[in-house]
Amino acid sequence: MPKIVLSSPNIKSRALKELANELSSRLGYRVYRVTPDRVRRRINVGFHRGLDKITQLRAFVEKGVHCPALLLSSGMLGVCLAGLLSSGN
C-alpha cells in the first residue's frame, strides 16, 4: 500500500514539519516532507504557500465557513469584545 507524503516547494516550513509529525504519530509510520518532483508512487498531500489573512477570510466567507469577524482597527475591538461578553450570559 502506498504511503502518504507531504509535498511543498518549501519543505523547511515549520507548519509543514508539525503537520508531518502529527500525521506520523497518528498513522504509525513516518510521513516525509518532499518537493513536488519527489512524490513518485506515494499518496501526495500538497501543502501550498500560505495566503494573507484577508484572502483567506474572503475565501471562507464565499464558501460559507463560520469564521470570526474581521477587525480593521483597534477601536472595533472593544465593540467586538463587549458583544462576546454579553452573548455569553
C-alpha positions in Angstrom: 0.0 0.0 0.0 1.4 3.4 -0.9 2.3 5.7 2.0 1.4 9.4 2.4 4.0 12.2 1.8 3.6 15.9 2.2 4.8 17.9 -0.8 5.7 21.5 -0.8 8.1 23.9 -2.5 9.3 24.9 1.0 10.0 21.7 2.9 11.6 23.6 5.7 8.3 25.2 6.7 7.6 24.9 10.5 3.9 24.3 9.8 4.7 21.5 7.4 7.0 19.9 9.9 4.4 20.0 12.6 1.8 18.5 10.3 4.2 15.7 9.2 5.0 14.9 12.9 1.3 14.8 13.8 0.4 12.6 10.8 3.4 10.3 11.6 2.1 9.8 15.2 -1.4 9.1 14.1 -0.6 6.9 11.1 2.1 4.8 12.8 4.8 5.4 10.1 7.0 8.4 9.2 5.4 10.9 6.9 8.1 12.5 4.8 8.2 16.1 3.5 9.3 16.2 -0.1 9.4 18.6 -3.0 6.6 18.1 -5.6 9.0 16.4 -8.1 9.9 13.7 -5.5 6.3 12.3 -4.9 6.8 9.2 -7.1 4.3 6.4 -6.3 3.2 7.7 -3.0 -0.1 9.4 -1.9 0.6 13.1 -2.3 -0.9 15.7 0.1 0.0 19.1 -1.3 0.9 21.9 1.1 0.8 25.2 -0.8 2.2 28.5 0.1 0.3 30.5 2.7 -2.1 33.2 1.8 -2.6 36.5 3.5 -5.4 36.7 6.1 -7.7 38.9 4.1 -7.6 36.5 1.1 -8.3 33.5 3.4 -11.2 35.3 5.1 -12.8 36.2 1.8 -12.5 32.6 0.6 -14.0 31.3 3.9 -16.9 33.7 3.7 -17.6 32.8 0.0 -17.7 29.1 0.9 -19.9 29.7 3.9 -17.3 28.7 6.5 -18.1 30.1 10.0 -15.3 32.5 10.9 -14.8 35.5 13.3 -15.4 39.0 12.1 -12.5 40.9 10.5 -11.4 43.8 12.7 -9.7 46.5 10.7 -8.9 48.9 13.6 -8.2 48.5 17.3 -11.2 50.7 18.1 -13.5 48.0 16.8 -12.0 45.5 19.3 -13.9 46.9 22.3 -17.2 46.6 20.4 -16.4 43.0 19.4 -15.4 42.0 23.0 -18.5 43.6 24.5 -20.7 41.6 22.1 -18.9 38.4 23.0 -19.2 39.0 26.8 -22.9 39.9 26.6 -23.7 36.8 24.5 -22.0 34.5 27.0 -24.5 35.3 29.8 
